[in-house]
Amino acid sequence: MLTTAGLVGTSTAQAAGTHPPARSTAAATHAAAVPRHAVTGYWQNFDNGATVQKLKDVDGAYDIIAVSFAEATGAPGAVTFRLDPAVGYGSTDEFKADIKAKQAAGTSVILSVGGERGTVSVNDAASAQNFTDSVSGLMDAYGFDGVDIDLENGLDATSMTQALKALHDRHGDVVVTMAPQTIDMQSPQNEYFKTALGIKDFLTAVNMQYYNSGSMNGCDGKVYAQGTVDFLTALACIQLEGGLDPSQVGIGVPASARAAGSGYVAPSVVNAALDCLTRGSNCGSFKPSRTYPGLRGAMTWSTNWDAAGGNAFASQVGAHVHGLP
């Protein structure tokens, strides 16, 4: 789970409040297009024992920063966001200025919805509309470039697809990422997978969580244990052969052993998996039948845990992602 991390286990942000800030009348400064190969990192809007950061402190290797998390309001499907005082911002304007500065440097800053303890539910037309309206409002208010879907307690493909298509209608350049758990992407018939395929024409990336999982089936029907290069490659193959474009597939891993309950792999293992999928080299026992040079890249939970470990993910995996073919 994205919030299962570190010294205090499953600590997560406090409730984010019930009212989003008023819409900004100023035009947002949008980031450049997401690069062909991208590194995504989740930024913690709370203190759970990892390094507390402001956005300006996040390593420059990250191409997409997912601000975690927007949370549910009293209206079904609607979300809100409020800065946690623990992260040290003196004002919302300071936070917005950091977003603009990151965007000016070519980084996309998006808002992640949900998390392990998130209770957002989009399961009918009314809640889909509420979701679209609230996320669009937060994008306008803060200048976010898009949204990350990290709903770990169920997802209705029909309603979420409707909501995201409506959001795309309002923001044609919206960056949309998803962070399903491994069980959610075992088959194109699963709700998360169906949602990804339903928005394939504008989906940026699915960064599945290859951790806190246990063993899972690979695309060859064999069972693979987490924490191995084969787990990363054989499970990615399901998405790559199940209808997603390689540019929409990323590998999501913890930044350190303290960042998740299980499934941590060293940067060298992530890089080997990236090589296997894009070049056909450095594979384990599983070797895909073809290569996917357009693979989007990698994701980590979180930039804060990465900073706590000396930014090893940003420096080692980041450099490798940016050097992919």
C-alpha positions as CSV (number, residue, x, y, z in Angstrom):
1,M,0.0,0.0,0.0
2,L,1.3,3.4,-0.8
3,T,1.0,4.6,2.8
4,T,2.3,1.5,4.5
5,A,5.7,2.9,5.4
6,G,8.4,3.0,7.9
7,L,8.8,3.8,11.5
8,V,5.2,4.1,12.3
9,G,3.8,1.4,10.0
10,T,0.7,2.5,8.3
11,S,0.7,6.2,9.3
12,T,-1.1,8.4,6.9
13,A,-2.2,12.0,6.5
14,Q,-4.8,13.4,8.8
15,A,-8.2,14.1,7.2
16,A,-7.7,16.8,4.6
17,G,-10.6,18.9,5.4
18,T,-14.0,19.3,3.7
19,H,-13.6,22.4,1.6
20,P,-11.1,22.9,-1.3
21,P,-9.7,26.4,-1.7
22,A,-11.4,28.9,-3.9
23,R,-10.6,28.6,-7.6
24,S,-7.6,30.6,-8.7
25,T,-8.1,33.2,-11.4
26,A,-4.5,33.0,-12.4
27,A,-3.5,30.7,-15.2
28,A,-1.5,27.7,-14.1
29,T,2.1,27.3,-15.3
30,H,2.0,23.8,-16.8
31,A,4.9,21.5,-17.1
32,A,6.3,20.4,-20.3
33,A,5.0,17.1,-21.8
34,V,5.9,14.0,-19.8
35,P,9.1,12.6,-21.3
36,R,9.2,9.4,-23.3
37,H,10.8,7.7,-20.3
38,A,9.7,9.1,-16.9
39,V,10.4,8.7,-13.2
40,T,7.4,9.2,-10.9
41,G,7.6,9.8,-7.2
42,Y,4.9,10.2,-4.5
43,W,5.4,13.2,-2.2
44,Q,4.0,12.8,1.3
45,N,1.8,15.5,2.6
46,F,2.4,14.2,6.1
47,D,5.2,13.1,8.4
48,N,5.5,9.4,9.1
49,G,9.2,9.1,9.9
50,A,10.6,9.7,6.4
51,T,12.4,12.9,5.5
52,V,9.9,15.8,5.6
53,Q,10.2,17.7,2.3
54,K,8.7,20.7,0.6
55,L,8.2,20.2,-3.1
56,K,11.2,22.3,-3.9
57,D,13.4,19.8,-2.1
58,V,12.3,16.8,-4.3
59,D,15.2,15.5,-6.4
60,G,15.2,16.9,-9.9
61,A,15.3,13.4,-11.4
62,Y,11.6,13.0,-10.9
63,D,9.5,13.8,-14.0
64,I,6.2,13.4,-12.2
65,I,5.5,14.2,-8.6
66,A,2.3,12.8,-7.2
67,V,1.1,14.8,-4.2
68,S,-0.4,12.4,-1.6
69,F,-3.3,12.5,-0.9
70,A,-6.6,14.0,-1.8
71,E,-9.2,12.6,0.4
72,A,-13.0,12.0,0.5
73,T,-15.5,14.7,1.5
74,G,-19.1,14.2,2.7
75,A,-20.3,14.2,-0.9
76,P,-20.0,10.8,-2.7
77,G,-17.1,10.8,-5.1
78,A,-15.9,14.3,-4.2
79,V,-12.3,14.9,-3.0
80,T,-10.5,17.7,-1.2
81,F,-7.0,18.6,-0.3
82,R,-5.4,20.6,2.4
83,L,-1.7,20.9,3.4
84,D,-0.7,19.2,6.5
85,P,1.1,21.7,8.8
86,A,3.7,18.9,9.5
87,V,5.3,19.5,6.1
88,G,6.3,23.0,7.0
89,Y,4.6,25.3,4.5
90,G,3.8,28.7,5.9
91,S,1.0,29.3,3.4
92,T,-0.9,27.8,0.5
93,D,0.7,30.4,-1.8
94,E,4.2,29.1,-0.9
95,F,3.1,25.6,-1.9
96,K,1.6,26.9,-5.2
97,A,4.9,28.7,-5.9
98,D,6.8,25.4,-5.5
99,I,4.4,23.7,-7.9
100,K,5.0,26.4,-10.5
101,A,8.8,26.2,-10.0
102,K,8.8,22.5,-10.5
103,Q,6.6,22.9,-13.6
104,A,9.0,25.5,-15.0
105,A,11.8,22.9,-14.6
106,G,9.8,20.4,-16.7
107,T,8.2,18.4,-13.9
108,S,4.5,17.5,-13.8
109,V,2.9,17.9,-10.4
110,I,-0.3,15.9,-10.0
111,L,-2.7,15.1,-7.2
112,S,-3.0,11.5,-6.0
113,V,-6.4,10.4,-4.8
114,G,-6.9,7.7,-2.1
115,G,-4.0,5.8,-0.6
116,E,-4.2,2.8,1.6
117,R,-6.7,4.3,3.9
118,G,-8.6,6.4,1.3
119,T,-12.3,6.1,1.3
120,V,-13.2,7.8,-2.0
121,S,-15.9,5.9,-3.8
122,V,-16.9,6.6,-7.5
123,N,-19.6,4.1,-8.3
124,D,-22.4,5.9,-10.1
125,A,-23.1,8.8,-12.4
126,A,-23.6,11.3,-9.5
127,S,-20.4,10.4,-7.7
128,A,-18.5,10.4,-11.0
129,Q,-19.7,14.0,-11.6
130,N,-18.6,15.0,-8.1
131,F,-15.2,13.4,-8.6
132,T,-14.7,15.3,-11.9
133,D,-15.9,18.6,-10.5
134,S,-13.8,18.4,-7.4
135,V,-10.6,17.2,-9.1
136,S,-11.0,19.9,-11.8
137,G,-11.5,22.5,-9.1
138,L,-8.3,21.4,-7.3
139,M,-6.4,21.5,-10.5
140,D,-7.6,25.0,-11.1
141,A,-6.9,26.1,-7.5
142,Y,-3.5,24.7,-7.1
143,G,-2.2,24.4,-10.6
144,F,-1.9,20.6,-10.6
145,D,-1.2,19.0,-14.0
146,G,-3.5,16.0,-13.4
147,V,-4.5,13.2,-11.1
148,D,-3.2,9.9,-9.9
149,I,-5.8,7.1,-9.1
150,D,-4.7,5.1,-6.0
151,L,-8.0,3.7,-4.8
152,E,-7.0,0.6,-2.9
153,N,-10.5,-0.3,-1.6
154,G,-12.3,-1.0,-4.8
155,L,-12.9,0.7,-8.1
156,D,-15.9,0.7,-10.5
157,A,-14.6,0.8,-14.0
158,T,-17.7,2.3,-15.7
159,S,-18.0,5.2,-13.3
160,M,-14.3,6.0,-13.0
161,T,-13.8,5.9,-16.7
162,Q,-16.8,8.3,-17.1
163,A,-15.2,10.6,-14.5
164,L,-11.8,10.6,-16.0
165,K,-13.1,11.2,-19.6
166,A,-15.1,14.2,-18.3
167,L,-11.9,15.5,-16.6
168,H,-10.0,15.1,-19.9
169,D,-12.7,17.0,-21.7
170,R,-12.1,19.9,-19.4
171,H,-8.3,19.6,-19.3
172,G,-7.1,18.2,-22.6
173,D,-3.5,18.0,-21.5
174,V,-4.3,16.3,-18.1
175,V,-1.7,13.9,-16.8
176,V,-3.4,10.7,-15.6
177,T,-1.6,8.0,-13.7
178,M,-2.8,5.0,-11.8
179,A,-1.2,2.9,-9.0
180,P,-3.1,-0.4,-8.7
181,Q,-2.1,-3.3,-6.6
182,T,-0.8,-6.4,-8.3
183,I,-4.1,-8.3,-7.8
184,D,-5.9,-5.4,-9.7
185,M,-3.9,-6.0,-12.9
186,Q,-3.8,-9.8,-13.2
187,S,-6.4,-9.7,-16.0
188,P,-7.9,-7.2,-18.4
189,Q,-11.3,-8.1,-16.9
190,N,-10.3,-6.6,-13.5
191,E,-11.9,-3.2,-12.8
192,Y,-8.6,-1.3,-12.6
193,F,-7.3,-2.8,-15.8
194,K,-10.7,-2.1,-17.5
195,T,-10.4,1.5,-16.4
196,A,-6.9,1.8,-17.8
197,L,-8.0,0.4,-21.1
198,G,-11.1,2.7,-21.1
199,I,-8.9,5.8,-21.0
200,K,-6.1,4.4,-23.1
201,D,-6.3,7.3,-25.6
202,F,-5.1,9.8,-22.9
203,L,-3.7,7.6,-20.0
204,T,-0.2,8.6,-19.1
205,A,1.0,5.6,-17.1
206,V,0.0,2.7,-14.9
207,N,2.6,2.4,-12.1
208,M,1.5,-0.9,-10.5
209,Q,2.7,-1.4,-6.9
210,Y,5.0,-4.4,-7.1
211,Y,5.2,-4.7,-3.3
212,N,3.0,-5.6,-0.3
213,S,1.8,-8.3,-2.6
214,G,2.9,-11.8,-2.1
215,S,3.4,-14.1,-5.1
216,M,1.4,-13.6,-8.3
217,N,1.0,-15.1,-11.7
218,G,3.1,-13.8,-14.6
219,C,2.0,-13.6,-18.2
220,D,3.4,-17.1,-18.8
221,G,1.1,-18.6,-16.2
222,K,3.9,-19.3,-13.7
223,V,3.9,-18.0,-10.2
224,Y,6.6,-15.5,-9.2
225,A,7.6,-14.3,-5.8
226,Q,7.9,-10.5,-5.1
227,G,11.3,-9.0,-4.6
228,T,12.8,-10.5,-7.7
229,V,13.5,-9.3,-11.2
230,D,11.2,-12.0,-12.6
231,F,8.3,-10.6,-10.5
232,L,8.7,-7.2,-12.1
233,T,9.1,-8.4,-15.6
234,A,6.6,-11.3,-15.7
235,L,3.8,-9.1,-14.1
236,A,4.6,-6.1,-16.3
237,C,4.2,-8.5,-19.3
238,I,0.5,-9.0,-18.4
239,Q,-0.2,-5.3,-18.9
240,L,2.1,-5.0,-22.0
241,E,0.3,-8.0,-23.7
242,G,-3.1,-7.2,-22.3
243,G,-3.8,-4.0,-24.3
244,L,-1.8,-1.2,-22.8
245,D,0.8,0.6,-24.8
246,P,4.4,0.2,-23.5
247,S,4.5,4.0,-22.9
248,Q,1.7,3.5,-20.4
249,V,3.5,0.9,-18.2
250,G,5.8,1.7,-15.3
251,I,7.3,-0.3,-12.5
252,G,6.3,0.9,-9.0
253,V,8.6,-0.1,-6.1
254,P,9.4,1.2,-2.6
255,A,12.3,3.6,-2.2
256,S,13.7,1.6,0.7
257,A,12.9,-1.4,2.9
258,R,11.4,1.0,5.4
259,A,9.0,2.3,2.8
260,A,6.8,-0.8,2.6
261,G,5.8,-3.9,4.4
262,S,7.5,-6.2,1.8
263,G,8.7,-6.3,-1.7
264,Y,11.6,-3.9,-1.6
265,V,14.2,-4.4,-4.3
266,A,17.6,-2.7,-4.8
267,P,17.9,-0.1,-7.6
268,S,20.1,-2.6,-9.5
269,V,17.1,-5.1,-9.6
270,V,14.8,-2.4,-11.0
271,N,17.3,-1.4,-13.6
272,A,17.8,-5.1,-14.6
273,A,14.0,-5.4,-15.1
274,L,13.9,-2.2,-17.2
275,D,16.7,-3.6,-19.3
276,C,15.0,-6.9,-19.7
277,L,11.7,-5.3,-20.8
278,T,13.2,-2.7,-23.1
279,R,16.4,-4.5,-24.4
280,G,16.0,-8.2,-23.7
281,S,19.1,-8.2,-21.5
282,N,19.7,-8.7,-17.7
283,C,16.6,-10.9,-17.4
284,G,16.1,-13.6,-14.8
285,S,14.5,-16.9,-15.5
286,F,11.6,-15.1,-17.3
287,K,12.4,-13.5,-20.6
288,P,9.6,-11.8,-22.6
289,S,9.0,-13.0,-26.1
290,R,9.6,-9.5,-27.4
291,T,11.0,-6.2,-26.1
292,Y,9.2,-3.0,-25.3
293,P,11.6,-0.1,-25.9
294,G,8.8,2.5,-25.3
295,L,8.3,1.4,-21.7
296,R,7.4,4.5,-19.7
297,G,9.7,4.0,-16.7
298,A,9.5,3.6,-13.0
299,M,7.8,4.9,-9.9
300,T,8.6,4.9,-6.2
301,W,6.9,5.4,-2.9
302,S,8.1,7.9,-1.9
303,T,10.3,10.9,-2.6
304,N,10.5,11.3,1.2
305,W,11.7,7.7,1.8
306,D,14.1,8.1,-1.1
307,A,15.5,11.3,0.5
308,A,15.9,9.4,3.8
309,G,18.1,6.9,2.0
310,G,20.3,9.5,0.2
311,N,18.1,9.6,-3.0
312,A,19.4,6.3,-4.2
313,F,16.3,5.7,-6.4
314,A,16.4,9.1,-8.0
315,S,20.1,8.9,-8.8
316,Q,20.4,5.2,-9.8
317,V,17.0,4.3,-11.2
318,G,16.4,7.8,-12.4
319,A,19.6,7.9,-14.5
320,H,18.8,4.5,-15.9
321,V,15.2,5.4,-16.9
322,H,16.4,8.5,-18.6
323,G,19.0,6.4,-20.5
324,L,16.5,3.9,-21.9
325,P,16.2,3.5,-25.7
